[in-house]
Amino acid sequence: MPRSVTGQWDAAAPGIVLPHEHLVIDYGQMSGQATPVDDELRARCIRVLRDLRQAGVGTVVDCTPPGYGRDLALLADLSRAGGVSIVASTGSFCEQWHPQPRWVVDASAGELARRFVAELTDETVPCGAIKVATSAGAMTPHEEKLLIAGADAHRQTGAPIVSHTTGGLGLEQLDLFADAGVRASSVLVSHVCSGDEPAEYAIEIARRGAYVGFDRLGHDAHDLDHWAGLVRRLHHEGLAERVLLGHDSVQRFTGPEDIAGHTFSDPTYLVTTFLPALERFGISQEVQRLMTHANPRRWLLAGGATR
Ligand SMILES: [Zn+2]
């Protein structure tokens, strides 16, 4: 069972689980120069969490890894004030827009895994998920090391893995994980079909038993019909049980310009806009509930018991 920032995550507690969101991202953290979180930002995050709670969301997985603005004590405060469980992430990110933190670059895979396990089993504010990532086109050596370390930490703790992709490489990630003894059902491949990847790519990820993250809902890159069409396609292939939905939202982004211009900040969009629209794509309430309730719980619990 993964841990939330306020203790044991309760799979039996009601509500939608959003598997890939962020509250604060700040690349300045890795050089010790993060922009402070002021009262206004804090209030904004609490407001968003309360809106989510009102909309029926019980758990948010915050996928910000250390060095990129993750503040575990802040997340615990926000979770309590907002009334939504938050599962935080250890791990790291890709190198496409910015080098990884020094401590990732300098560490061996074994050293990284030890660090991740320590965060996943911390008694004060534990993490519950392992974030890994690859750049567009090819996996860099440090990214490969990150995936190997993430697999190792997963084997030791059972914590679920969430992997960032840009325009593909999800299947290559799953190949590496299979070699490292990680069952595909413990892995959420994020941002699938956010670029111009064909639907067949999503289908292949799902057929391998991993979770397909259609988790850029609401972003400018693709309209609602794109995402609803993909959901319908996977449902028709008998793969709805592998689909996870989210927004990759963020309330304040401080980092590379290339990303800053493409952020999205309304994680209630799934409930207010996307799910109601799925009706007209022939996706029943039952299938919607599978994707918003049962699937994310199955993913979070796939690794089995943790310490
Ligand atoms: Zn993200």
Boltz pocket constraint, residues with backbone or C-beta under 6 A from the ligand:
constraints:
  - pocket:
      binder: B
      contacts: [[A, 20], [A, 21], [A, 22], [A, 63], [A, 248]]
      max_distance: 6.0
